[in-house]
Amino acid sequence: MIMRLPIQALTWELWRRGQRLACLAAAITAGCSLSALLVSDKARVLENFEAIYYLLMVLSLALVFAIFHQAESNPGKKWHGFPYRFFTLPVPTWLLVGCPMLLGVAAVELVYLAWAKWVFGVLAACRA
């Protein structure tokens, strides 16, 4: 696969490293969304299980944060930090740092909006 832009290469590496976490966060969000939609007594669910929904939302957001974590560790060298291999690329440092940050902010916003609309929006409709 030929990468034409450094942003594509960085995005592809983030996806390759974090696709399992992304699928897990999406599964948690989708499962809670389906349970909120399919349950018949939404007021009872909101009263008894609201804390569990909030806990699962925080877990899915933490998984999204973990996807965009760029630091690596090497126990043999007792080193932890930004990967050295990124500095061999012919791109500016602001791009190496800014691309994962902007993608991370966008992903966190999307996950939060999904929770707000599809889970808590559906459950809050029963209060009105």
Chimera marker file (.cmm) of the C-alpha trace (Angstrom):
<marker_set name="trace">
<marker id="1" x="0.000" y="0.000" z="0.000" r="1" g="1" b="0" radius="0.5"/>
<marker id="2" x="1.426" y="3.360" z="-1.010" r="1" g="1" b="0" radius="0.5"/>
<marker id="3" x="0.960" y="6.244" z="1.389" r="1" g="1" b="0" radius="0.5"/>
<marker id="4" x="0.908" y="9.588" z="-0.352" r="1" g="1" b="0" radius="0.5"/>
<marker id="5" x="0.585" y="11.855" z="2.658" r="1" g="1" b="0" radius="0.5"/>
<marker id="6" x="2.236" y="11.700" z="6.076" r="1" g="1" b="0" radius="0.5"/>
<marker id="7" x="-1.180" y="12.255" z="7.649" r="1" g="1" b="0" radius="0.5"/>
<marker id="8" x="-2.420" y="9.080" z="5.946" r="1" g="1" b="0" radius="0.5"/>
<marker id="9" x="0.553" y="7.142" z="7.276" r="1" g="1" b="0" radius="0.5"/>
<marker id="10" x="0.059" y="8.405" z="10.820" r="1" g="1" b="0" radius="0.5"/>
<marker id="11" x="-3.684" y="7.738" z="10.690" r="1" g="1" b="0" radius="0.5"/>
<marker id="12" x="-3.099" y="4.255" z="9.317" r="1" g="1" b="0" radius="0.5"/>
<marker id="13" x="-0.633" y="3.449" z="12.101" r="1" g="1" b="0" radius="0.5"/>
<marker id="14" x="-3.065" y="4.710" z="14.730" r="1" g="1" b="0" radius="0.5"/>
<marker id="15" x="-5.810" y="2.550" z="13.248" r="1" g="1" b="0" radius="0.5"/>
<marker id="16" x="-3.588" y="-0.549" z="13.028" r="1" g="1" b="0" radius="0.5"/>
<marker id="17" x="-2.502" y="-0.201" z="16.642" r="1" g="1" b="0" radius="0.5"/>
<marker id="18" x="-5.929" y="0.668" z="18.041" r="1" g="1" b="0" radius="0.5"/>
<marker id="19" x="-8.495" y="-1.151" z="15.946" r="1" g="1" b="0" radius="0.5"/>
<marker id="20" x="-9.288" y="-3.699" z="18.664" r="1" g="1" b="0" radius="0.5"/>
<marker id="21" x="-9.846" y="-0.944" z="21.200" r="1" g="1" b="0" radius="0.5"/>
<marker id="22" x="-11.989" y="0.965" z="18.688" r="1" g="1" b="0" radius="0.5"/>
<marker id="23" x="-14.123" y="-2.106" z="18.042" r="1" g="1" b="0" radius="0.5"/>
<marker id="24" x="-14.508" y="-2.679" z="21.790" r="1" g="1" b="0" radius="0.5"/>
<marker id="25" x="-15.546" y="0.949" z="22.383" r="1" g="1" b="0" radius="0.5"/>
<marker id="26" x="-18.010" y="0.747" z="19.481" r="1" g="1" b="0" radius="0.5"/>
<marker id="27" x="-19.418" y="-2.536" z="20.804" r="1" g="1" b="0" radius="0.5"/>
<marker id="28" x="-19.937" y="-1.077" z="24.285" r="1" g="1" b="0" radius="0.5"/>
<marker id="29" x="-21.655" y="1.980" z="22.830" r="1" g="1" b="0" radius="0.5"/>
<marker id="30" x="-23.801" y="-0.065" z="20.448" r="1" g="1" b="0" radius="0.5"/>
<marker id="31" x="-24.764" y="-2.563" z="23.145" r="1" g="1" b="0" radius="0.5"/>
<marker id="32" x="-25.862" y="0.150" z="25.539" r="1" g="1" b="0" radius="0.5"/>
<marker id="33" x="-27.682" y="1.939" z="22.752" r="1" g="1" b="0" radius="0.5"/>
<marker id="34" x="-29.592" y="-1.193" z="21.788" r="1" g="1" b="0" radius="0.5"/>
<marker id="35" x="-30.431" y="-1.946" z="25.392" r="1" g="1" b="0" radius="0.5"/>
<marker id="36" x="-31.727" y="1.614" z="25.843" r="1" g="1" b="0" radius="0.5"/>
<marker id="37" x="-33.844" y="1.348" z="22.691" r="1" g="1" b="0" radius="0.5"/>
<marker id="38" x="-35.249" y="-2.124" z="23.257" r="1" g="1" b="0" radius="0.5"/>
<marker id="39" x="-36.156" y="-1.938" z="26.936" r="1" g="1" b="0" radius="0.5"/>
<marker id="40" x="-39.827" y="-1.301" z="27.549" r="1" g="1" b="0" radius="0.5"/>
<marker id="41" x="-39.681" y="0.372" z="30.971" r="1" g="1" b="0" radius="0.5"/>
<marker id="42" x="-37.142" y="3.132" z="30.352" r="1" g="1" b="0" radius="0.5"/>
<marker id="43" x="-37.940" y="4.975" z="33.595" r="1" g="1" b="0" radius="0.5"/>
<marker id="44" x="-37.038" y="1.909" z="35.649" r="1" g="1" b="0" radius="0.5"/>
<marker id="45" x="-33.830" y="1.365" z="33.702" r="1" g="1" b="0" radius="0.5"/>
<marker id="46" x="-32.872" y="4.995" z="34.166" r="1" g="1" b="0" radius="0.5"/>
<marker id="47" x="-33.613" y="4.772" z="37.881" r="1" g="1" b="0" radius="0.5"/>
<marker id="48" x="-31.728" y="1.522" z="38.535" r="1" g="1" b="0" radius="0.5"/>
<marker id="49" x="-28.980" y="1.297" z="35.918" r="1" g="1" b="0" radius="0.5"/>
<marker id="50" x="-28.017" y="4.888" z="35.135" r="1" g="1" b="0" radius="0.5"/>
<marker id="51" x="-24.733" y="4.542" z="37.032" r="1" g="1" b="0" radius="0.5"/>
<marker id="52" x="-23.791" y="1.484" z="34.967" r="1" g="1" b="0" radius="0.5"/>
<marker id="53" x="-24.446" y="3.409" z="31.759" r="1" g="1" b="0" radius="0.5"/>
<marker id="54" x="-22.213" y="6.238" z="32.985" r="1" g="1" b="0" radius="0.5"/>
<marker id="55" x="-19.489" y="3.756" z="33.933" r="1" g="1" b="0" radius="0.5"/>
<marker id="56" x="-19.632" y="2.148" z="30.496" r="1" g="1" b="0" radius="0.5"/>
<marker id="57" x="-19.520" y="5.581" z="28.852" r="1" g="1" b="0" radius="0.5"/>
<marker id="58" x="-16.368" y="6.455" z="30.801" r="1" g="1" b="0" radius="0.5"/>
<marker id="59" x="-14.885" y="3.080" z="29.862" r="1" g="1" b="0" radius="0.5"/>
<marker id="60" x="-15.561" y="3.625" z="26.160" r="1" g="1" b="0" radius="0.5"/>
<marker id="61" x="-14.066" y="7.126" z="26.342" r="1" g="1" b="0" radius="0.5"/>
<marker id="62" x="-10.993" y="5.734" z="28.122" r="1" g="1" b="0" radius="0.5"/>
<marker id="63" x="-10.617" y="3.177" z="25.333" r="1" g="1" b="0" radius="0.5"/>
<marker id="64" x="-10.695" y="5.993" z="22.787" r="1" g="1" b="0" radius="0.5"/>
<marker id="65" x="-8.013" y="7.831" z="24.757" r="1" g="1" b="0" radius="0.5"/>
<marker id="66" x="-5.922" y="4.639" z="24.716" r="1" g="1" b="0" radius="0.5"/>
<marker id="67" x="-6.211" y="4.405" z="20.927" r="1" g="1" b="0" radius="0.5"/>
<marker id="68" x="-4.528" y="7.765" z="20.454" r="1" g="1" b="0" radius="0.5"/>
<marker id="69" x="-1.827" y="7.266" z="23.085" r="1" g="1" b="0" radius="0.5"/>
<marker id="70" x="1.409" y="7.659" z="21.151" r="1" g="1" b="0" radius="0.5"/>
<marker id="71" x="3.978" y="6.817" z="23.819" r="1" g="1" b="0" radius="0.5"/>
<marker id="72" x="5.777" y="3.489" z="23.751" r="1" g="1" b="0" radius="0.5"/>
<marker id="73" x="7.964" y="1.739" z="26.261" r="1" g="1" b="0" radius="0.5"/>
<marker id="74" x="11.062" y="-0.416" z="26.029" r="1" g="1" b="0" radius="0.5"/>
<marker id="75" x="11.701" y="-2.286" z="29.289" r="1" g="1" b="0" radius="0.5"/>
<marker id="76" x="15.119" y="-3.458" z="28.055" r="1" g="1" b="0" radius="0.5"/>
<marker id="77" x="16.372" y="0.111" z="27.742" r="1" g="1" b="0" radius="0.5"/>
<marker id="78" x="14.215" y="1.402" z="30.617" r="1" g="1" b="0" radius="0.5"/>
<marker id="79" x="12.743" y="3.949" z="28.214" r="1" g="1" b="0" radius="0.5"/>
<marker id="80" x="9.226" y="5.334" z="27.839" r="1" g="1" b="0" radius="0.5"/>
<marker id="81" x="8.188" y="8.151" z="25.538" r="1" g="1" b="0" radius="0.5"/>
<marker id="82" x="7.500" y="9.318" z="22.016" r="1" g="1" b="0" radius="0.5"/>
<marker id="83" x="8.749" y="6.744" z="19.450" r="1" g="1" b="0" radius="0.5"/>
<marker id="84" x="12.125" y="7.555" z="17.943" r="1" g="1" b="0" radius="0.5"/>
<marker id="85" x="11.116" y="6.138" z="14.568" r="1" g="1" b="0" radius="0.5"/>
<marker id="86" x="8.719" y="9.050" z="14.020" r="1" g="1" b="0" radius="0.5"/>
<marker id="87" x="11.595" y="11.499" z="13.964" r="1" g="1" b="0" radius="0.5"/>
<marker id="88" x="13.104" y="9.753" z="10.930" r="1" g="1" b="0" radius="0.5"/>
<marker id="89" x="10.102" y="10.762" z="8.821" r="1" g="1" b="0" radius="0.5"/>
<marker id="90" x="10.481" y="13.885" z="6.701" r="1" g="1" b="0" radius="0.5"/>
<marker id="91" x="7.614" y="15.716" z="8.421" r="1" g="1" b="0" radius="0.5"/>
<marker id="92" x="7.539" y="18.546" z="10.931" r="1" g="1" b="0" radius="0.5"/>
<marker id="93" x="7.131" y="17.787" z="14.621" r="1" g="1" b="0" radius="0.5"/>
<marker id="94" x="3.886" y="19.741" z="14.832" r="1" g="1" b="0" radius="0.5"/>
<marker id="95" x="2.368" y="17.247" z="12.374" r="1" g="1" b="0" radius="0.5"/>
<marker id="96" x="3.632" y="14.242" z="14.349" r="1" g="1" b="0" radius="0.5"/>
<marker id="97" x="2.022" y="15.613" z="17.488" r="1" g="1" b="0" radius="0.5"/>
<marker id="98" x="-0.975" y="17.431" z="16.008" r="1" g="1" b="0" radius="0.5"/>
<marker id="99" x="-2.371" y="14.641" z="13.840" r="1" g="1" b="0" radius="0.5"/>
<marker id="100" x="-3.020" y="12.179" z="16.712" r="1" g="1" b="0" radius="0.5"/>
<marker id="101" x="-4.263" y="15.014" z="18.920" r="1" g="1" b="0" radius="0.5"/>
<marker id="102" x="-6.813" y="16.268" z="16.398" r="1" g="1" b="0" radius="0.5"/>
<marker id="103" x="-7.930" y="12.762" z="15.491" r="1" g="1" b="0" radius="0.5"/>
<marker id="104" x="-8.248" y="11.938" z="19.184" r="1" g="1" b="0" radius="0.5"/>
<marker id="105" x="-10.350" y="15.011" z="19.923" r="1" g="1" b="0" radius="0.5"/>
<marker id="106" x="-12.623" y="14.216" z="16.974" r="1" g="1" b="0" radius="0.5"/>
<marker id="107" x="-12.989" y="10.584" z="18.065" r="1" g="1" b="0" radius="0.5"/>
<marker id="108" x="-13.785" y="11.516" z="21.671" r="1" g="1" b="0" radius="0.5"/>
<marker id="109" x="-16.401" y="14.011" z="20.465" r="1" g="1" b="0" radius="0.5"/>
<marker id="110" x="-17.996" y="11.398" z="18.211" r="1" g="1" b="0" radius="0.5"/>
<marker id="111" x="-18.160" y="8.810" z="20.990" r="1" g="1" b="0" radius="0.5"/>
<marker id="112" x="-19.581" y="11.343" z="23.430" r="1" g="1" b="0" radius="0.5"/>
<marker id="113" x="-22.206" y="12.486" z="20.921" r="1" g="1" b="0" radius="0.5"/>
<marker id="114" x="-23.158" y="8.876" z="20.249" r="1" g="1" b="0" radius="0.5"/>
<marker id="115" x="-23.697" y="8.325" z="23.972" r="1" g="1" b="0" radius="0.5"/>
<marker id="116" x="-25.575" y="11.590" z="24.386" r="1" g="1" b="0" radius="0.5"/>
<marker id="117" x="-27.941" y="10.942" z="21.488" r="1" g="1" b="0" radius="0.5"/>
<marker id="118" x="-28.396" y="7.177" z="21.307" r="1" g="1" b="0" radius="0.5"/>
<marker id="119" x="-28.219" y="6.178" z="24.967" r="1" g="1" b="0" radius="0.5"/>
<marker id="120" x="-28.943" y="9.069" z="27.285" r="1" g="1" b="0" radius="0.5"/>
<marker id="121" x="-31.153" y="10.870" z="24.772" r="1" g="1" b="0" radius="0.5"/>
<marker id="122" x="-33.409" y="7.838" z="24.476" r="1" g="1" b="0" radius="0.5"/>
<marker id="123" x="-33.500" y="7.306" z="28.233" r="1" g="1" b="0" radius="0.5"/>
<marker id="124" x="-34.075" y="11.003" z="28.981" r="1" g="1" b="0" radius="0.5"/>
<marker id="125" x="-37.069" y="11.048" z="26.628" r="1" g="1" b="0" radius="0.5"/>
<marker id="126" x="-38.975" y="8.984" z="29.197" r="1" g="1" b="0" radius="0.5"/>
<marker id="127" x="-38.565" y="11.746" z="31.803" r="1" g="1" b="0" radius="0.5"/>
<marker id="128" x="-40.282" y="14.326" z="29.632" r="1" g="1" b="0" radius="0.5"/>
<link id1="1" id2="2" r="1" g="1" b="0" radius="0.2"/>
<link id1="2" id2="3" r="1" g="1" b="0" radius="0.2"/>
<link id1="3" id2="4" r="1" g="1" b="0" radius="0.2"/>
<link id1="4" id2="5" r="1" g="1" b="0" radius="0.2"/>
<link id1="5" id2="6" r="1" g="1" b="0" radius="0.2"/>
<link id1="6" id2="7" r="1" g="1" b="0" radius="0.2"/>
<link id1="7" id2="8" r="1" g="1" b="0" radius="0.2"/>
<link id1="8" id2="9" r="1" g="1" b="0" radius="0.2"/>
<link id1="9" id2="10" r="1" g="1" b="0" radius="0.2"/>
<link id1="10" id2="11" r="1" g="1" b="0" radius="0.2"/>
<link id1="11" id2="12" r="1" g="1" b="0" radius="0.2"/>
<link id1="12" id2="13" r="1" g="1" b="0" radius="0.2"/>
<link id1="13" id2="14" r="1" g="1" b="0" radius="0.2"/>
<link id1="14" id2="15" r="1" g="1" b="0" radius="0.2"/>
<link id1="15" id2="16" r="1" g="1" b="0" radius="0.2"/>
<link id1="16" id2="17" r="1" g="1" b="0" radius="0.2"/>
<link id1="17" id2="18" r="1" g="1" b="0" radius="0.2"/>
<link id1="18" id2="19" r="1" g="1" b="0" radius="0.2"/>
<link id1="19" id2="20" r="1" g="1" b="0" radius="0.2"/>
<link id1="20" id2="21" r="1" g="1" b="0" radius="0.2"/>
<link id1="21" id2="22" r="1" g="1" b="0" radius="0.2"/>
<link id1="22" id2="23" r="1" g="1" b="0" radius="0.2"/>
<link id1="23" id2="24" r="1" g="1" b="0" radius="0.2"/>
<link id1="24" id2="25" r="1" g="1" b="0" radius="0.2"/>
<link id1="25" id2="26" r="1" g="1" b="0" radius="0.2"/>
<link id1="26" id2="27" r="1" g="1" b="0" radius="0.2"/>
<link id1="27" id2="28" r="1" g="1" b="0" radius="0.2"/>
<link id1="28" id2="29" r="1" g="1" b="0" radius="0.2"/>
<link id1="29" id2="30" r="1" g="1" b="0" radius="0.2"/>
<link id1="30" id2="31" r="1" g="1" b="0" radius="0.2"/>
<link id1="31" id2="32" r="1" g="1" b="0" radius="0.2"/>
<link id1="32" id2="33" r="1" g="1" b="0" radius="0.2"/>
<link id1="33" id2="34" r="1" g="1" b="0" radius="0.2"/>
<link id1="34" id2="35" r="1" g="1" b="0" radius="0.2"/>
<link id1="35" id2="36" r="1" g="1" b="0" radius="0.2"/>
<link id1="36" id2="37" r="1" g="1" b="0" radius="0.2"/>
<link id1="37" id2="38" r="1" g="1" b="0" radius="0.2"/>
<link id1="38" id2="39" r="1" g="1" b="0" radius="0.2"/>
<link id1="39" id2="40" r="1" g="1" b="0" radius="0.2"/>
<link id1="40" id2="41" r="1" g="1" b="0" radius="0.2"/>
<link id1="41" id2="42" r="1" g="1" b="0" radius="0.2"/>
<link id1="42" id2="43" r="1" g="1" b="0" radius="0.2"/>
<link id1="43" id2="44" r="1" g="1" b="0" radius="0.2"/>
<link id1="44" id2="45" r="1" g="1" b="0" radius="0.2"/>
<link id1="45" id2="46" r="1" g="1" b="0" radius="0.2"/>
<link id1="46" id2="47" r="1" g="1" b="0" radius="0.2"/>
<link id1="47" id2="48" r="1" g="1" b="0" radius="0.2"/>
<link id1="48" id2="49" r="1" g="1" b="0" radius="0.2"/>
<link id1="49" id2="50" r="1" g="1" b="0" radius="0.2"/>
<link id1="50" id2="51" r="1" g="1" b="0" radius="0.2"/>
<link id1="51" id2="52" r="1" g="1" b="0" radius="0.2"/>
<link id1="52" id2="53" r="1" g="1" b="0" radius="0.2"/>
<link id1="53" id2="54" r="1" g="1" b="0" radius="0.2"/>
<link id1="54" id2="55" r="1" g="1" b="0" radius="0.2"/>
<link id1="55" id2="56" r="1" g="1" b="0" radius="0.2"/>
<link id1="56" id2="57" r="1" g="1" b="0" radius="0.2"/>
<link id1="57" id2="58" r="1" g="1" b="0" radius="0.2"/>
<link id1="58" id2="59" r="1" g="1" b="0" radius="0.2"/>
<link id1="59" id2="60" r="1" g="1" b="0" radius="0.2"/>
<link id1="60" id2="61" r="1" g="1" b="0" radius="0.2"/>
<link id1="61" id2="62" r="1" g="1" b="0" radius="0.2"/>
<link id1="62" id2="63" r="1" g="1" b="0" radius="0.2"/>
<link id1="63" id2="64" r="1" g="1" b="0" radius="0.2"/>
<link id1="64" id2="65" r="1" g="1" b="0" radius="0.2"/>
<link id1="65" id2="66" r="1" g="1" b="0" radius="0.2"/>
<link id1="66" id2="67" r="1" g="1" b="0" radius="0.2"/>
<link id1="67" id2="68" r="1" g="1" b="0" radius="0.2"/>
<link id1="68" id2="69" r="1" g="1" b="0" radius="0.2"/>
<link id1="69" id2="70" r="1" g="1" b="0" radius="0.2"/>
<link id1="70" id2="71" r="1" g="1" b="0" radius="0.2"/>
<link id1="71" id2="72" r="1" g="1" b="0" radius="0.2"/>
<link id1="72" id2="73" r="1" g="1" b="0" radius="0.2"/>
<link id1="73" id2="74" r="1" g="1" b="0" radius="0.2"/>
<link id1="74" id2="75" r="1" g="1" b="0" radius="0.2"/>
<link id1="75" id2="76" r="1" g="1" b="0" radius="0.2"/>
<link id1="76" id2="77" r="1" g="1" b="0" radius="0.2"/>
<link id1="77" id2="78" r="1" g="1" b="0" radius="0.2"/>
<link id1="78" id2="79" r="1" g="1" b="0" radius="0.2"/>
<link id1="79" id2="80" r="1" g="1" b="0" radius="0.2"/>
<link id1="80" id2="81" r="1" g="1" b="0" radius="0.2"/>
<link id1="81" id2="82" r="1" g="1" b="0" radius="0.2"/>
<link id1="82" id2="83" r="1" g="1" b="0" radius="0.2"/>
<link id1="83" id2="84" r="1" g="1" b="0" radius="0.2"/>
<link id1="84" id2="85" r="1" g="1" b="0" radius="0.2"/>
<link id1="85" id2="86" r="1" g="1" b="0" radius="0.2"/>
<link id1="86" id2="87" r="1" g="1" b="0" radius="0.2"/>
<link id1="87" id2="88" r="1" g="1" b="0" radius="0.2"/>
<link id1="88" id2="89" r="1" g="1" b="0" radius="0.2"/>
<link id1="89" id2="90" r="1" g="1" b="0" radius="0.2"/>
<link id1="90" id2="91" r="1" g="1" b="0" radius="0.2"/>
<link id1="91" id2="92" r="1" g="1" b="0" radius="0.2"/>
<link id1="92" id2="93" r="1" g="1" b="0" radius="0.2"/>
<link id1="93" id2="94" r="1" g="1" b="0" radius="0.2"/>
<link id1="94" id2="95" r="1" g="1" b="0" radius="0.2"/>
<link id1="95" id2="96" r="1" g="1" b="0" radius="0.2"/>
<link id1="96" id2="97" r="1" g="1" b="0" radius="0.2"/>
<link id1="97" id2="98" r="1" g="1" b="0" radius="0.2"/>
<link id1="98" id2="99" r="1" g="1" b="0" radius="0.2"/>
<link id1="99" id2="100" r="1" g="1" b="0" radius="0.2"/>
<link id1="100" id2="101" r="1" g="1" b="0" radius="0.2"/>
<link id1="101" id2="102" r="1" g="1" b="0" radius="0.2"/>
<link id1="102" id2="103" r="1" g="1" b="0" radius="0.2"/>
<link id1="103" id2="104" r="1" g="1" b="0" radius="0.2"/>
<link id1="104" id2="105" r="1" g="1" b="0" radius="0.2"/>
<link id1="105" id2="106" r="1" g="1" b="0" radius="0.2"/>
<link id1="106" id2="107" r="1" g="1" b="0" radius="0.2"/>
<link id1="107" id2="108" r="1" g="1" b="0" radius="0.2"/>
<link id1="108" id2="109" r="1" g="1" b="0" radius="0.2"/>
<link id1="109" id2="110" r="1" g="1" b="0" radius="0.2"/>
<link id1="110" id2="111" r="1" g="1" b="0" radius="0.2"/>
<link id1="111" id2="112" r="1" g="1" b="0" radius="0.2"/>
<link id1="112" id2="113" r="1" g="1" b="0" radius="0.2"/>
<link id1="113" id2="114" r="1" g="1" b="0" radius="0.2"/>
<link id1="114" id2="115" r="1" g="1" b="0" radius="0.2"/>
<link id1="115" id2="116" r="1" g="1" b="0" radius="0.2"/>
<link id1="116" id2="117" r="1" g="1" b="0" radius="0.2"/>
<link id1="117" id2="118" r="1" g="1" b="0" radius="0.2"/>
<link id1="118" id2="119" r="1" g="1" b="0" radius="0.2"/>
<link id1="119" id2="120" r="1" g="1" b="0" radius="0.2"/>
<link id1="120" id2="121" r="1" g="1" b="0" radius="0.2"/>
<link id1="121" id2="122" r="1" g="1" b="0" radius="0.2"/>
<link id1="122" id2="123" r="1" g="1" b="0" radius="0.2"/>
<link id1="123" id2="124" r="1" g="1" b="0" radius="0.2"/>
<link id1="124" id2="125" r="1" g="1" b="0" radius="0.2"/>
<link id1="125" id2="126" r="1" g="1" b="0" radius="0.2"/>
<link id1="126" id2="127" r="1" g="1" b="0" radius="0.2"/>
<link id1="127" id2="128" r="1" g="1" b="0" radius="0.2"/>
</marker_set>
